[in-house]
Amino acid sequence: MLSVRPKVTELVFQLYGRALHPELFEIVSTRSIQRGGYSAVVSITNAGHLITWKKDGLTLTEIATSACQPLPQKRRLLSYRLNGERSDRMECRGGASYQMSFQLETVAAEVFWAFQQELCEEGTKQGLLHRFESAGRLALGAISWINIETRAKNLFVQAFHTFPDELAIVKSQSLFETP
């Protein structure tokens, strides 16, 4: 298990058609959801996030984590290095669907620190927020904030993860829909 946040250049974004054991990850904050016949567990991990969505025997698990994290190959549906921008969509059995997009952005220091402050302010009002300890070089540590919107037929998740040492921000959006 990883004990510190990895470098942003080591991250991967993956989707599985199965549950992954939560003990594989260092989970720092979590929320469970039940709505409209589906359930979900949304967690912030030391490297990013873990979302497990279930509906009528279908399980989808999205993970943003380190490429060094040992994960199974079995039933891995999507796998991308987390760099630049990417969008994808997948139709699932039973008429369910999954859509995702992510972006890795490196910004100027003043933009980074202003964005990080905005995340802290928004995170105290809603969503799931975790402030990481500083890695030592900088006074402030990384932040992960996840905004969760539930509807009867869909779950929309926006995740933001900051990496102060690299002045990098990972932004992702995921939509899990039932027919």
N, C-alpha and C positions, 0 to 999 in steps of 0.2 A: 504494500500500500504506500502511496506517495505521502510524504509528511510535509512538504512545502508546495506552494503553487508553482507549477512548471512555467517555463518560458512560453510566451504566446506563440512562438514559432513551432512549438512541439504539439500544438493542439489538433485534435481531430473531432469531426462532427459525424455521428453515426446513428443509424436507426436499425433496430432489431425487431423481428416479429416474434418476440418472446420477452419474458421478464429477465432481468439481470439481478444477480444477488446483490443487495445493498451493501453487504459487508465487503464487497470488492472496492468500495469507495469510501473516502473520508467525508461523510455527510456532516455539514455544519448547521443546516437549517432545513426544515421540511414542512410541507402542508399536504393534507389529504383532502380530496374532493369527492363528493357523491352528487350527481346531478343528471336528470333526464335519462336514466338507465345506464350511464357510464360512470366509471370511477377513475380517479387519477391520483398519483402521488407525485408531487413536484418537490425536488430537493436541490439545494445549493451544495455543491461539493467543493473541495479545495481547488479543483482545476476548472470548474465550470458548473454544469448542472446535469441533472438526471430526471427524466419525466417518464413515468410508466402509466399508460392509458389503457383501460380495459372496457370492453363492451361485448356482451354476448359471446364469450369464449375467444374473442380476438384480443391479443395483447400487442401493443406497440411500445417500444422503449427507445427514447431519444437520449443521447448522451453527448455532451461536449466535455472532452477529457484529454489527457495527455496520450500521445501516440505510444508512449512507453508503458501505459497501463495495460496489463495483461487482460485481454477480453476474448471471449469465445468467437470463433468464426461462424459457428452454426447459427443459421437463420439471421445473419446480418444482411439487411436489405439495402442500405445505403452507407457509404463511407467516403468522406471528403476530408482532405487536409483543410484546416481552418485558416485560409488565407484569401485575400481579395474578397470577392462577392460570389455567392452561389444561391440558386433557387432550384427547388425540385418539387415534384408532386408524385404521389403514389395512390393508386386505387387499390383498395383492399377488399377482401371477401365480405359478403354481406352488404355491399354498397358503401361501406365506410371509406373515408379518404384521409390523406395526410398531406399537408403542404408545409414547406419550410423555406426560409431564406436566412442567410447570415452574411455578415460583413465584418471584416477586420480592418480597422482604421488606425493608423498612426498619426497623431496630431501634435501641434505645437504645445509646449508645456503649459502655457496660460489657458489654452482651450481644454486641455486634459484636466487641469485642476478645477476649472469652472464646471466642467461636465460632472466630475466626481462629486462636487459640492451639490449640484442639482440632484444627482442620484440619492445622496444622503437625505436631502430634504423631502424628496418624493417618497423615499422608502420609509420614512417615519409616518407617512400618511396612509399608505396602502402597499400591498404586495409583500414580498418576502425579501428581506435585506440582511446582508451579512457584511460586516467590516472586518477585514483580515488584519492581523498584526503586521507591522512594518517588517520588511526583510532585513532591515538594519541600515541600508544605505540612505533611505529616504525616511522622513519623519512620519509620513502617512502611508498606511497600507492599502492594499487593493480593496475593491468593493464589488460585490455581486448583488444585483437587484433583479427580481423577477416579478413582473406584473401578470396577474392571472385574471382572465375574463371568462366566466362560465355562462353558457346558454343551455337551453334544453337539448339542443342537437349539436353543440360544438364546444370545444375548449380552445381558447386562444391564449398563447403564452408568449410574452416578450421577455427576453433575458438580456441583461447588460452585465458584462464582466470587464473590470479594468485591470490593467497590468502596468503599475507605475514605473517600474524599472525601464520599460520599453515605450512608455507614453502611448500605450495601445489600448483600444477599446474594441471588445467583441460585442456585436449586437446580433440578436437572432429573433426570429418570429416563427412560431409553429402553430398550425391549425389542425386539430383533430376533429373530424366531422362524422356524424352518423347520418344515414340516409333519411 
